[in-house]
């Protein structure tokens, strides 16, 4: 079943709005969160088909949020993709170890975002 609901997580209002616009214009239903803790809560209540999450955030970073989401039986089947400026090999490996399915490096193109979602 193709993805229809997307949770977008970023602590930057500009980045959050940009991602939301890209995803909504592609026809997906979007819910947003501005930190990892809020992302986990919304993942539990909204049950998105995919999560696009920044890494560097206050309160709970994206790696910790991903680890929390993928270790919870009610949310562990939701794929998490990091959308981040962190692009070192160590970041990618660490992201995978936390349960992430992939990483999109900022700056990204709308096509990269939509291709990731449509591949779910």
NUVOLUM-855838 format. One line per 4 residues: number of its first residue (from 1); their letters; for each residue x, y, z of N, C-alpha, C. Coordinates in steps of 0.001 Angstrom, whole numbers, plus 500000, padded with zeros to 6 digits. Atoms other than C-alpha are relative to their C-alpha. Last residue first. Example, Ala and Ser with C-alpha at 12.3 -4.5 7.8 and 13.67 -1.06 7.14 Angstrom:
! NUVOLUM-855838
2) sa) 499180,498810,499940,513670,498940,507140,499230,501090,500730; 500890,498810,500000,512300,495500,507800,500900,501200,500000
This chain:
! NUVOLUM-855838
120) xxxx) 500443,500740,498811,507685,503155,500648,498986,498941,499589; 499352,501325,500004,509360,504204,497379,499548,499134,501169; 500704,500861,500946,506875,507083,496961,500615,498606,499920; 501340,500340,499513,508140,508737,500135,499329,498994,499063
116) xxxx) 499859,500771,498761,511815,508635,499135,498633,499536,500490; 499537,501342,500362,511048,509726,495573,500136,499113,501225; 501137,500735,500535,509001,512656,496925,500408,498586,499592; 500979,500223,498940,511834,513939,499118,498857,499112,499495
112) xxxx) 499406,500948,499045,514540,513519,496489,498989,499648,501090; 500036,501345,500579,512290,515169,493874,500587,498954,500948; 501338,500577,499794,511747,518202,496122,499907,498575,499456; 500932,499544,501024,515524,518699,496047,498621,499430,500328
108) xxxx) 500617,501071,500772,517746,518444,499090,499144,500627,498900; 501265,499641,500643,520143,520840,500800,499520,498858,499104; 500323,498610,500329,520329,519033,503101,501221,500625,499343; 499128,498930,499545,521189,515325,502947,499488,501363,499545
104) xxxx) 500038,499010,501071,518498,512663,502725,500795,501192,500512; 499656,498627,499673,519265,509697,504966,499964,500850,498737; 499201,499285,500973,517918,506178,505027,500224,501435,500423; 500000,500718,501279,515927,503501,506828,500841,500690,498938
100) xxxx) 500351,499208,501172,516637,504722,510350,500134,499189,498717; 501213,500508,500620,516659,502128,513143,499563,500773,498775; 501127,499527,499193,519175,503722,515497,498662,499530,499439; 499981,500727,498724,521972,501624,513960,498852,500417,500918
96) xxxx) 500478,501361,500255,520986,502982,510544,499954,499193,501286; 501423,499909,500291,521380,506544,511794,499383,498632,499756; 500666,499810,498719,524762,505685,513311,498481,500076,499811; 499921,501273,499276,525941,504312,509963,499259,500105,501330
92) xxxx) 500870,500953,500687,524725,507395,508118,499969,498661,500729; 501385,499588,499748,526276,509752,510655,499025,499011,499372; 500309,500372,498619,529589,507830,510542,498560,500368,500366; 500287,501436,499989,529606,508135,506746,499612,499542,501413
88) xxxx) 498812,500839,499890,529405,511909,507112,499587,498531,500026; 499839,500871,501163,526362,513757,505833,501278,499174,500009; 498944,500939,499604,524858,515650,508743,500172,498983,498872; 498752,499488,500561,522854,518430,507063,501171,499103,500392
84) xxxx) 499026,499346,499135,519730,516438,507770,501193,500549,499236; 499783,498889,500932,516580,514794,506470,500890,500969,500762; 499423,498770,499477,516572,511442,508294,500190,501008,498864; 498939,499504,500865,514211,508769,507033,500484,501319,500566
80) xxxx) 499498,498665,499677,512114,506823,509532,501157,500317,499053; 498629,499678,500436,510059,503829,508406,500347,501457,500294; 500003,498750,500752,506986,503122,510572,501437,500320,499571; 500114,500316,501424,506863,499428,511595,499985,501250,499121
76) xxxx) 498746,500519,500564,508247,500137,515078,499918,499616,498520; 499482,499125,501060,505348,502426,516009,501198,499414,499249; 501101,499353,500719,503045,500379,518278,500489,500869,498837; 500786,500948,500794,505756,497926,519368,498870,500644,499208
72) xxxx) 501364,500066,499455,508031,500774,520488,499159,499096,499097; 499998,501000,498929,511737,500190,519708,498628,499858,500669; 499788,501347,500535,511589,501875,516296,500061,498922,501080; 501086,500407,500901,509983,505035,517667,500174,498554,499542
68) xxxx) 501215,500157,499199,512385,505392,520605,498852,499476,499138; 499779,501163,499140,515486,504787,518457,498745,499705,500825; 500078,501172,500867,514167,507240,515879,500144,498720,500814; 501415,500176,500341,513553,509840,518590,499806,498765,499123
64) xxxx) 500674,500537,498815,517073,509343,519938,498525,499747,499708; 499500,501352,499771,518586,509771,516469,499288,499361,501189; 500606,500941,500921,516347,512748,515702,500468,498573,500189; 499541,499917,501383,517358,514709,518778,499384,498889,499142
60) xxxx) 499634,501362,500371,515220,514956,521907,500428,500047,498539; 500874,500879,499230,514770,518293,523726,500335,498536,499753; 500007,499910,498545,516536,520390,521076,499023,498979,500579; 501150,499310,499416,516992,519259,517490,500156,500030,501509
56) xxxx) 499590,499054,498963,519870,518110,515266,498790,500816,500459; 499201,500630,498945,518679,515002,513399,500263,500970,501143; 498711,499347,499823,515834,516184,511172,500752,499261,501106; 499580,499376,498751,513039,513700,510556,501402,500600,499940
52) xxxx) 498825,499265,500484,510952,512496,507616,500468,500852,501166; 499574,498823,499244,508551,509878,509001,501255,500568,499344; 498564,499725,500047,506628,507361,506879,500281,501259,500826; 499416,501061,500820,503191,505709,506789,501515,500145,499912
48) xxxx) 499641,499680,501391,502032,507910,509649,500556,498775,499274; 499636,501217,500726,500316,506482,512753,500327,500279,498524; 500318,499773,501413,498791,509802,513912,500228,498746,499146; 501402,499624,500190,498639,509018,517663,499591,500081,498527
44) xxxx) 500927,500890,499293,501831,507028,518236,498541,500336,499697; 499900,501303,500672,503853,508847,515577,499020,499018,500640; 500833,499934,501207,502543,512134,516993,500075,498700,499211; 501410,499917,499601,503920,511328,520464,499088,499990,498770
40) xxxx) 500383,501304,499448,507264,510193,519019,498521,499987,500378; 500055,500953,501113,507542,513309,516867,499546,498630,500488; 501288,499765,500657,506702,515544,519863,499826,499018,498829; 501021,500444,499046,509629,514008,521740,498600,500146,499397
36) xxxx) 500113,501456,499962,511894,514346,518727,498924,499481,500926; 498901,500645,499279,511290,518030,518159,499726,498497,500075; 498815,499140,499970,509226,520419,516012,501128,499459,500872; 499507,499948,498620,506439,518102,514874,501292,500807,499977
32) xxxx) 498648,499541,499694,504377,518165,511696,500286,499923,501496; 500029,499520,498626,501409,516261,510282,501436,500385,500316; 498809,499693,499213,501033,515866,506539,499640,500433,501412; 500490,499389,498771,498486,514182,504258,501216,500179,500915
28) xxxx) 499990,500775,498760,500143,513486,500910,499391,500800,501149; 501258,500677,499725,499208,514947,497547,499935,499165,501264; 499940,501306,500664,502594,515932,496118,498765,499157,500328; 500220,499766,501431,501806,519534,497038,500080,498708,499194
24) xxxx) 501430,499739,500240,501455,518374,500644,499707,500202,498521; 500737,501246,499787,504941,516810,500682,498503,500193,499731; 499600,500999,500998,506745,519778,499158,499116,498759,500104; 500507,499572,501298,504800,522285,501269,500315,498971,498918
20) xxxx) 501458,500180,499974,505467,520391,504511,499398,500354,498632; 500278,501429,500153,509163,520149,503686,498499,499740,499941; 499570,500410,501333,509399,523899,503150,499680,498527,499751; 500984,499489,500959,507347,524725,506252,500339,499559,498578
16) xxxx) 501245,500730,499776,509527,522491,508432,498940,500417,498981; 499830,501338,500570,512728,523907,506947,498716,499178,500123; 499851,499843,501448,511561,527477,507658,500127,498630,499324; 501303,499705,500615,510237,526662,511148,500074,500117,498481
12) xxxx) 499929,498738,500732,513569,525015,512040,498645,500260,499348; 500123,498905,499034,512993,522337,514701,500124,501372,499348; 498835,499121,500093,512249,519692,512068,499800,501142,500983; 499456,499538,498721,509887,516709,511938,501247,500846,499762
8) xxxx) 498811,499210,500301,507579,515784,509045,500475,500640,501300; 499637,499172,498855,505069,512985,509672,501322,500677,499661; 498586,499742,499756,503670,511647,506394,500150,500899,501220; 499846,499121,498835,500324,510012,505687,501479,500125,500346
4) xxxx) 500932,498875,500165,499554,508583,502223,500143,501007,501128; 500086,499067,498875,502243,505959,501662,498982,501089,499697; 499153,498807,500041,501534,503354,499026,499769,500911,501203; 500845,498816,500000,500000,500000,500000,500885,501241,500000
